[in-house]
Amino acid sequence: MGMLLAASPAAGAEEAVEPRVLLIMDASGSMGRVDANGIRLIDGAKEALTTLVDALPEGIPIGLRVYGHRTPNTDKATGCQDTELVVPVGPLDRAQMKQAIESFDSQGFTPIGLSLQEAVQDLGGSGTVVLVSDGEDTCAPPDPCEIAIDLIEEGYEMRVETVGFFLEDDPARDQLRCIAESTGGSFREVGSLGPLVAELGAIVREAVPDAGNFHLPVRGSTEPATGISLPLSEDRGVTSEWLEYSGFFESRISAGETVWFTVDVEEGRGLGVHGAHISDLEWLPGETLEILILGPGLEDARRVAPRRGADIVDLTVVGELLAAGHIQLGAFTATDFLAYGELEPEERETLYAQGIDESSYNDLWHGIALGPREAPNPAGTYHIGLAWHSERADAEITLGWGAWITRYPAELYGRVYVPRDGALSRSSAVELTPTRDSQPFDLYGLPPGEYPMHRWFYSGELRAGETRWYHQPLEFDEALAVEATLLRDEAPTTDSGTFGVAIYDEAGELLGGPYVSEPTVTVSAASATAGASMAYTGEGEVPFATTGGAWLAVTWNTPIEETAEVRLVVDVLPRFDGVTPVFAPPEPGASEQPVQPPAVASPDDSGSVIGLVAGAVAGVLLLGTGAVWWRKAAARRP
């Protein structure tokens, strides 16, 4: 079993890490050092632990192990065995945890490797370890990095998150980073007492998603340039489609003071800050509360987002909200989240493809800000300021607030293409997604139960002179429409052959007709579009039923030696006769004749087929013409 203790690995190597946490705290002799303010590191760490315990929700599964706290650093043989589980992992008992935190002091050596071995037993082989240390292991063997590697190789579902606390050398950083990265965790470094509790809380929040959005106490700096870095966590809640990272905090602000925090933001992302609740106080005339956001150059980076509240409020006139202890206060580097009716048709279609209809959009996301489409925000460090404008002396308030980084709109509304290279022959056609493996969405406001539609986006490689084959599974009542786009590095100087898409049935018969554009087009630009459909060619006409699905052939016929990207938008929707969907096979003896397709060469198994062209996706709506057709048909339904 390697160097680990004999604990049973978690059942199944692919099971997720259990949502329980073991804190491992360094109480070695070096934790007796003092910071710039004369506070011993061990005392600051214990205060952070106590504050964290007060902030955590009831019942969260957590435990505490301490090392180096019982044996002085004059006895290495005994001191290197000094690691103790002072609070077993279980539902949080605040009194028990606080009593344990008060019971230890800094003493001896740093047996990190042995503590990680013991953690396997503490967590039952699965969970998250949060290791806080001010230095590297002083007792190896066992080597802690090797122990971390063994954790994964021997099947334990454990992730180790490491926090370097006032580290003094690179070997310690390298060791803590190795421990974390070997188990899929991350390494953080804290060089002051203030941010420790926020870092620990962010780790716990991410490790136990059911813990919810508890507020972590953070105290800011008095200057923007020295703002306290906010530990935002990956958002895993119901807003994860829109938010990348988020965090919830609680800060004390003195009268007349602005406290500052920082957060790093990638280019194009939006940053939002929202004041949620405030301590009860009898407010004086002229007192205001303000949220500021400064950009990387310390410029005011706020943009107007009225539906999320003003960025400064008069505390004497906000009325009932303040009486209830809550306040509507917000500042954003992003514009307001667009109302559903303000979205472009292409954006609504892509939302449909993500399972988001108008009702869920309005119910869940009304007013959330996103990175602006125009003049995207630059990357860099942004500075968040919380200001209480007041003439009082020696007064403080407590503000509960949140910060989040939103996704860029193109990622929200835009098409996300799954890599899928087609095969070079029909017999080995690459399988596309069957509708039973995806959720339908409503089509132009029509109920998905009556008009289920499925959409997928694929991208692959296509060389000049090739035909690429795909197979789309279909049920009897399902129709198919395909848009193909050829994307080249540069436009040709002259027309360079043809590009296109065709649909065939199991017998190799060509199905359907044009869709969006003609199935075959001349390549005369860097991008072009072609489309084919076996869904309809005119009201009243229903293509014959297919068995075994349909085969898609994408061809680029040109003498130029070149490789390009091909993109497919594949829609599967109900077959329709212009009045009602076709949800049942025809009666025995009934015959449905296929619509006559445009003249095109028959395929053979080598993949040769006449080419069709695809164009720029921008501005070409796959269901643009289909929208009118469906709406007209729906209006005539009895």
C-alpha positions in Angstrom: 0.0 0.0 0.0 3.0 2.3 -0.4 3.8 4.7 2.4 0.1 5.4 3.3 -1.7 3.9 6.3 -4.0 1.0 5.7 -7.2 2.9 5.1 -9.6 1.6 2.4 -9.6 3.7 -0.8 -12.8 5.3 -1.8 -15.0 2.9 -3.8 -14.3 3.5 -7.4 -11.4 5.6 -8.6 -13.7 7.9 -10.5 -16.0 8.9 -7.6 -16.0 12.6 -6.6 -14.2 13.9 -3.5 -16.6 13.8 -0.6 -17.8 17.2 0.7 -16.0 17.1 4.0 -13.0 19.0 5.2 -10.0 18.4 7.5 -8.0 21.5 8.6 -4.4 20.8 9.4 -2.8 23.6 11.4 1.0 24.2 11.9 1.8 24.8 15.5 5.6 24.2 15.2 8.1 26.4 16.9 8.5 28.8 14.0 4.9 29.8 14.4 6.0 31.7 17.5 7.5 34.4 15.2 5.8 37.8 15.3 4.5 39.9 12.3 5.1 43.6 11.7 2.5 44.5 14.3 4.1 42.3 17.0 1.4 39.6 16.8 2.6 36.0 17.1 1.8 34.0 14.0 0.2 31.2 16.0 -2.1 33.7 17.7 -3.1 35.3 14.5 -3.8 31.8 12.9 -5.9 30.8 15.9 -7.9 34.0 15.7 -8.5 33.3 12.0 -9.7 29.7 12.8 -12.0 31.0 15.5 -13.5 33.6 13.1 -13.9 31.0 10.5 -15.8 28.7 12.9 -18.2 31.6 13.7 -18.8 32.2 10.0 -19.4 28.6 8.9 -23.0 27.3 8.7 -24.3 24.8 11.2 -23.6 21.2 10.5 -20.9 21.5 7.9 -18.6 18.4 8.0 -15.2 19.5 9.3 -12.4 18.5 11.6 -9.1 19.8 12.9 -5.6 18.2 13.1 -2.6 20.0 14.6 1.1 19.2 14.5 4.1 20.4 16.4 2.1 21.5 19.5 3.1 19.1 22.2 6.8 18.4 22.0 9.5 21.1 22.1 11.9 21.3 19.1 14.7 19.9 21.3 13.4 16.3 20.9 13.3 15.5 17.2 12.5 11.7 17.6 9.4 12.4 19.6 8.6 15.8 18.0 8.4 14.2 14.5 5.6 12.0 15.8 3.7 15.0 17.2 0.5 15.2 15.1 -3.0 14.9 16.7 -6.6 14.9 15.5 -8.0 17.3 18.1 -11.5 17.5 16.5 -12.7 14.4 14.5 -14.3 15.1 11.1 -18.1 15.5 11.7 -20.9 18.1 11.8 -19.5 21.4 13.1 -19.7 21.7 16.9 -18.7 25.4 17.5 -18.0 25.0 21.2 -15.9 21.9 20.7 -13.9 23.4 17.8 -13.2 26.7 19.7 -12.1 24.8 22.8 -9.7 22.8 20.7 -8.3 25.9 19.0 -7.6 27.5 22.4 -5.9 24.4 23.7 -2.6 24.4 21.6 0.4 26.6 21.2 3.5 26.6 19.1 6.2 24.1 20.2 8.2 21.9 18.0 8.8 20.3 14.6 6.9 20.2 11.3 5.8 16.6 10.5 3.7 17.4 7.4 4.2 14.0 5.7 3.1 12.0 8.7 0.1 14.4 9.1 -1.0 13.7 5.5 -0.7 10.0 6.1 -3.0 10.3 9.2 -5.4 12.5 7.2 -6.3 9.4 5.1 -7.8 7.8 8.1 -9.3 11.1 9.4 -11.3 11.5 6.2 -12.1 7.9 5.5 -10.1 8.1 2.3 -12.2 10.9 0.6 -12.4 14.6 1.3 -10.5 17.9 1.2 -7.4 18.6 3.3 -6.6 22.3 4.0 -3.0 22.5 5.1 -1.7 25.7 6.7 2.1 25.9 7.3 4.7 28.5 7.7 7.5 26.3 6.3 8.5 23.0 4.9 8.5 19.6 6.5 11.4 19.2 9.0 10.9 15.4 9.7 11.1 13.6 6.3 10.9 10.8 5.7 8.1 10.4 4.8 8.4 13.0 2.2 5.1 14.9 2.1 5.1 15.4 -1.7 5.6 11.6 -2.2 2.8 11.0 0.2 0.5 13.4 -1.9 1.4 11.5 -5.0 0.6 8.1 -3.3 -2.8 9.5 -2.3 -3.9 9.6 -5.9 -2.0 6.6 -7.2 -3.5 4.3 -4.5 -7.0 5.4 -5.3 -7.9 7.8 -2.5 -10.3 10.6 -3.5 -8.6 13.3 -1.6 -7.6 16.8 -2.6 -5.1 18.8 -0.6 -5.3 22.6 -0.6 -2.2 24.3 0.8 -1.8 27.7 2.4 1.7 29.1 2.9 1.6 31.4 5.9 4.5 34.0 6.2 6.8 31.7 4.1 10.4 32.7 4.2 12.0 30.6 1.4 11.3 29.0 -2.0 11.9 25.4 -0.9 8.8 25.7 1.4 6.8 27.2 -1.5 7.9 24.4 -3.8 7.0 21.7 -1.4 3.5 23.1 -0.6 2.8 23.7 -4.3 3.9 20.1 -5.1 1.6 18.7 -2.4 -1.4 20.6 -3.7 -0.9 20.1 -7.4 -0.2 16.4 -7.0 -3.7 16.0 -5.7 -5.6 18.4 -7.9 -5.5 21.2 -5.3 -4.0 24.6 -5.4 -1.3 26.5 -3.5 -2.0 29.9 -1.9 0.3 32.2 0.0 -0.7 34.7 2.7 1.7 37.3 4.0 -0.5 39.0 6.6 -3.0 37.9 9.2 -6.1 39.6 7.7 -6.6 37.5 4.6 -6.1 34.1 6.2 -9.7 33.6 7.3 -11.0 34.6 3.9 -8.7 32.2 2.1 -9.7 29.4 4.4 -13.4 30.2 4.0 -13.1 30.3 0.2 -11.6 26.8 0.2 -14.3 25.4 2.5 -17.0 27.0 0.4 -15.6 25.4 -2.7 -15.1 22.0 -1.0 -18.6 21.9 0.4 -21.0 23.4 -2.2 -24.0 22.7 0.0 -22.6 25.1 2.7 -24.1 28.0 0.8 -22.9 31.6 0.5 -21.8 32.3 4.0 -20.1 35.7 4.6 -16.4 35.7 5.4 -15.1 38.5 7.6 -12.5 40.5 5.8 -10.8 43.8 6.8 -9.7 46.0 4.0 -6.7 48.4 3.6 -6.9 52.2 3.8 -5.2 52.7 0.4 -6.1 51.3 -3.0 -2.6 50.3 -3.8 -2.4 48.0 -0.7 -5.9 46.6 -1.0 -6.5 43.1 0.5 -6.8 40.5 -2.3 -10.2 38.8 -2.3 -10.3 35.0 -2.5 -13.2 34.4 -4.9 -14.2 30.8 -5.5 -15.4 29.1 -8.6 -19.1 29.6 -8.7 -20.9 26.2 -8.5 -24.4 27.3 -7.7 -27.5 28.0 -9.8 -25.7 31.0 -11.3 -22.7 29.1 -12.6 -23.8 29.6 -16.3 -23.3 33.3 -15.8 -20.7 33.7 -13.0 -17.1 32.4 -13.1 -16.1 33.3 -9.5 -17.9 34.8 -6.5 -17.5 35.4 -2.9 -19.5 36.8 0.1 -17.9 38.9 2.8 -18.5 41.0 5.9 -16.4 44.1 6.6 -16.3 46.7 9.3 -16.0 50.3 8.1 -15.2 53.3 10.3 -17.0 56.7 9.8 -15.3 58.7 7.1 -13.2 55.7 6.0 -12.9 53.8 2.7 -11.6 50.3 2.9 -10.0 48.7 -0.1 -9.8 45.2 -1.7 -8.4 43.9 -4.9 -9.3 41.2 -7.4 -7.6 40.2 -10.7 -10.0 40.2 -13.7 -9.3 38.8 -17.2 -9.9 40.8 -20.3 -13.6 41.2 -21.2 -15.0 39.9 -17.9 -17.4 41.9 -15.8 -16.8 42.7 -12.1 -19.8 43.3 -9.9 -20.0 44.3 -6.2 -23.2 44.4 -4.3 -24.0 45.6 -0.8 -26.5 43.2 0.8 -27.0 44.2 4.5 -25.9 46.8 7.0 -25.7 47.1 10.7 -28.7 48.9 12.4 -27.9 52.5 13.3 -29.8 55.8 13.5 -28.5 57.6 10.5 -27.5 61.3 10.4 -28.4 63.8 7.6 -25.8 63.7 4.8 -24.5 60.2 5.6 -24.0 58.0 2.5 -22.6 54.6 1.7 -20.7 54.1 -1.6 -19.1 51.3 -3.6 -16.2 52.2 -5.8 -14.4 50.2 -8.5 -11.1 51.5 -9.8 -9.5 49.9 -12.9 -5.9 48.8 -13.4 -4.8 52.4 -13.8 -6.8 53.5 -10.7 -9.4 55.1 -13.0 -13.1 54.9 -12.1 -14.2 51.8 -13.9 -17.9 51.8 -12.9 -20.6 51.6 -15.5 -24.3 52.4 -15.1 -26.4 49.3 -14.0 -29.6 50.8 -12.5 -31.5 47.6 -12.1 -28.9 46.5 -9.6 -29.0 49.6 -7.4 -27.1 52.8 -7.3 -23.4 52.9 -6.4 -24.0 55.5 -3.7 -27.0 55.8 -1.4 -28.2 58.4 1.1 -28.6 56.4 4.3 -31.4 58.6 5.6 -33.8 58.1 2.7 -33.6 54.5 1.7 -36.5 53.8 4.0 -37.9 50.3 4.6 -34.9 48.5 3.2 -32.6 49.9 5.9 -35.3 49.4 8.6 -35.1 45.7 7.7 -31.3 45.8 7.8 -30.9 45.5 4.1 -29.7 47.9 1.4 -29.7 48.0 -2.4 -26.3 49.1 -3.4 -24.2 48.0 -6.4 -21.3 48.9 -8.5 -20.3 47.2 -11.8 -17.7 47.4 -14.5 -20.5 45.9 -16.7 -23.7 47.0 -18.2 -27.1 45.7 -16.9 -28.0 42.2 -18.0 -30.2 42.7 -21.1 -33.9 42.2 -20.9 -35.0 39.1 -22.9 -36.7 41.3 -25.5 -33.5 43.2 -26.0 -31.6 40.1 -27.1 -30.8 39.4 -30.8 -32.5 36.4 -32.4 -29.1 34.6 -32.6 -28.6 35.1 -28.9 -32.0 33.8 -28.1 -31.4 30.7 -30.2 -28.2 30.0 -28.5 -29.9 30.4 -25.1 -32.4 27.8 -26.3 -29.6 25.4 -27.1 -28.5 25.7 -23.5 -31.9 24.9 -22.2 -32.8 28.5 -21.2 -36.2 29.8 -22.3 -37.7 33.2 -21.7 -39.3 32.3 -18.4 -36.2 30.8 -16.8 -34.1 33.7 -18.1 -36.4 36.3 -16.5 -37.0 34.5 -13.3 -33.3 33.7 -12.4 -31.1 36.2 -14.1 -33.0 39.5 -14.2 -30.7 42.3 -13.6 -27.4 40.5 -13.3 -24.6 42.4 -15.0 -22.3 41.0 -17.7 -19.1 42.2 -19.3 -20.1 44.8 -21.9 -20.2 43.8 -25.6 -18.5 47.0 -26.7 -15.2 48.4 -25.4 -14.5 45.3 -23.2 -12.9 45.8 -19.9 -9.0 45.5 -19.9 -7.3 42.7 -17.9 -5.6 43.6 -14.6 -6.0 44.2 -10.9 -9.2 46.0 -10.0 -9.7 47.9 -6.7 -12.9 47.7 -4.8 -13.6 50.4 -2.2 -16.3 50.5 0.5 -16.8 54.0 1.8 -19.0 55.3 4.6 -19.2 59.1 4.2 -19.9 60.4 7.7 -18.7 63.1 10.1 -19.1 60.8 13.2 -16.2 60.2 15.5 -15.2 56.7 16.6 -18.1 54.8 14.9 -18.2 51.7 12.9 -20.7 49.8 10.7 -20.7 46.3 9.4 -21.5 45.7 5.7 -22.4 42.4 4.2 -21.4 42.4 0.6 -20.6 40.2 -2.4 -18.3 40.3 -5.4 -18.4 38.3 -8.5 -16.7 38.0 -11.9 -19.1 37.5 -14.8 -18.5 35.7 -18.1 -18.0 37.6 -21.3 -21.3 37.8 -23.3 -19.9 35.9 -26.2 -19.4 32.9 -24.0 -22.9 33.2 -22.7 -24.8 33.8 -25.9 -22.3 32.6 -28.4 -22.0 29.2 -30.0 -19.7 26.7 -28.3 -18.4 24.2 -30.9 -17.5 20.6 -29.8 -14.5 19.2 -31.7 -15.7 16.4 -34.0 -13.7 15.5 -37.1 -15.7 13.6 -39.7 -14.7 10.3 -41.2 -13.4 9.9 -44.7 -15.9 7.2 -45.6 -19.6 6.7 -45.1 -19.1 3.3 -43.5 -17.1 4.8 -40.7 -19.1 8.0 -40.3 -18.6 9.8 -37.0 -21.6 9.4 -34.7 -23.4 12.6 -33.6 -25.5 13.1 -30.5 -28.9 11.3 -30.4 -31.8 13.4 -29.0 -32.3 10.9 -26.2 -29.0 12.1 -24.8 -29.9 15.8 -24.6 -32.6 18.0 -23.3 -35.0 19.7 -25.8 -35.8 23.4 -25.7 -38.8 25.3 -26.9 -38.7 26.6 -30.4 -39.6 30.3 -30.7 -41.7 30.3 -27.6 -43.6 27.0 -28.5 -43.8 24.5 -25.6 -40.9 22.0 -25.7 -43.4 19.2 -24.8 -45.2 19.8 -28.1 -42.3 21.0 -30.3 -39.1 19.6 -28.9 -36.1 20.9 -30.7 -32.4 19.9 -30.2 -29.4 21.8 -31.4 -25.7 20.9 -31.4 -22.5 22.8 -32.6 -19.6 20.9 -34.0 -16.2 21.8 -35.5 -13.6 19.8 -37.4 -10.9 19.8 -40.0 -11.5 19.7 -43.7 -8.9 19.4 -46.4 -9.3 20.5 -50.0 -10.7 17.7 -52.1 -12.1 15.8 -49.0 -15.6 14.7 -48.0 -16.2 14.2 -44.3 -19.0 11.9 -43.1 -21.2 12.1 -40.0 -24.2 10.1 -38.8 -27.1 11.7 -37.0 -29.5 9.2 -35.2 -33.1 10.0 -35.8 -36.5 8.7 -34.7 -39.4 8.4 -37.1 -41.0 11.7 -36.1 -37.7 13.7 -36.3 -36.6 15.9 -39.1 -33.1 17.3 -39.6 -31.6 20.6 -40.7 -27.9 21.3 -41.1 -25.9 24.5 -41.6 -22.2 24.1 -42.6 -19.6 26.8 -42.6 -16.1 26.8 -44.1 -13.6 29.0 -42.3 -10.3 29.7 -44.1 -7.3 31.6 -43.0 -7.7 34.1 -45.9 -10.0 34.8 -48.8 -9.0 33.3 -52.2 -7.8 35.6 -55.0 -10.2 33.7 -57.4 -13.1 31.4 -56.9 -11.7 28.2 -55.4 -14.1 25.4 -56.1 -17.3 24.4 -54.3 -18.2 23.6 -50.7 -21.4 22.1 -49.3 -23.4 19.7 -47.2 -25.8 16.9 -48.2 -28.1 14.6 -46.3 -28.6 10.9 -47.2 -30.8 8.1 -45.9 -29.8 4.6 -45.0 -30.1 3.5 -48.7 -27.9 6.3 -49.9 -30.7 8.3 -51.4 -30.3 12.1 -51.2 -32.8 13.7 -48.8 -34.4 17.2 -48.6 -33.5 20.4 -50.2 -31.8 23.8 -49.5 -31.7 25.3 -46.1 -30.5 28.8 -45.2 -28.5 28.9 -48.4 -28.1 26.5 -51.4 -26.6 23.1 -50.5 -23.7 23.8 -53.0 -22.0 27.1 -53.3 -18.8 28.6 -54.8 -16.0 29.4 -52.5 -15.2 33.1 -53.1 -14.4 34.4 -49.6 -12.6 33.4 -46.5 -15.9 32.0 -45.2 -19.1 30.8 -46.8 -22.3 29.0 -45.8 -24.3 26.2 -47.1 -27.3 24.4 -45.8 -29.5 21.3 -46.3 -32.7 20.1 -44.7 -34.9 17.0 -44.7 -37.3 18.9 -42.4 -39.4 20.6 -45.1 -39.2 22.1 -48.6 -42.6 23.9 -48.5 -45.8 23.8 -46.5 -47.8 20.6 -46.9 -44.9 18.5 -48.0 -43.4 16.0 -45.5 -40.3 14.0 -46.4 -40.5 10.2 -46.2 -39.6 8.6 -42.9 -36.1 7.5 -42.3 -34.9 4.5 -40.4 -31.4 4.3 -39.0 -30.9 8.0 -39.0 -29.4 10.2 -41.6 -25.8 10.6 -43.0 -24.2 14.0 -43.5 -21.6 14.6 -46.1 -19.5 17.8 -46.1 -17.3 18.3 -49.2 -14.8 20.9 -50.3 -14.0 20.4 -54.0 -11.0 22.5 -55.0 -7.6 22.0 -56.7 -5.9 24.2 -54.1 -4.0 22.3 -51.4 -5.3 23.8 -48.2 -6.8 22.8 -44.8 -9.6 24.7 -43.2 -12.0 24.5 -40.3 -15.6 23.3 -40.9 -18.4 24.2 -38.5 -21.7 22.4 -38.3 -25.0 23.5 -36.7 -27.2 20.5 -36.5 -30.9 20.8 -35.6 -33.3 17.9 -34.9 -36.9 18.9 -34.7 -40.4 17.4 -35.3 -41.4 16.6 -38.8 -44.1 18.9 -39.9 -46.7 19.0 -42.7 -47.6 22.6 -42.4 -50.5 22.1 -39.9 -49.4 19.7 -37.2 -46.3 17.7 -36.2 -46.0 14.2 -37.4 -45.6 12.0 -34.3 -46.6 8.6 -35.6 -45.8 6.4 -38.5 -48.1 6.5 -41.5 -51.0 4.0 -41.7 -50.3 0.7 -43.4 -50.4 1.2 -47.2 -49.9 4.9 -47.0 -47.0 6.3 -49.0 -45.0 9.4 -48.5 -42.9 10.4 -51.5 -39.6 12.2 -51.0 -39.2 15.7 -52.2 -37.1 15.8 -55.4 -33.7 17.0 -54.4 -31.5 19.2 -56.6 -29.3 17.3 -59.0 -26.2 16.0 -57.2 -23.8 13.2 -57.7 -24.5 10.0 -55.7 -22.0 9.2 -53.0 -19.8 6.2 -52.8 -17.9 4.8 -49.8 -14.7 6.6 -50.7 -16.4 9.8 -49.7 -16.7 11.5 -53.1 -19.7 13.8 -53.4 -20.3 17.1 -55.0 -19.1 20.0 -52.9 -21.2 22.6 -51.0 -20.1 25.9 -49.5 -20.4 27.4 -46.0 -20.2 31.0 -45.1 -19.7 33.4 -42.2 -21.9 32.3 -39.3 -22.3 35.9 -38.2 -25.7 37.2 -39.3 -26.9 34.0 -40.8 -29.6 32.4 -38.6 -30.0 28.7 -39.0 -33.7 29.0 -38.1 -34.2 32.5 -39.7 -36.6 31.2 -42.4 -37.7 28.4 -40.2 -39.0 30.8 -37.5 -41.6 32.3 -39.9 -42.6 28.8 -41.0 -43.1 27.5 -37.5 -45.0 30.5 -36.3 -47.4 30.4 -39.3 -47.9 26.7 -38.7 -48.5 27.2 -35.0 -51.0 29.9 -35.6 -53.1 27.5 -37.7 -53.1 24.7 -35.2 -56.7 23.9 -34.0 
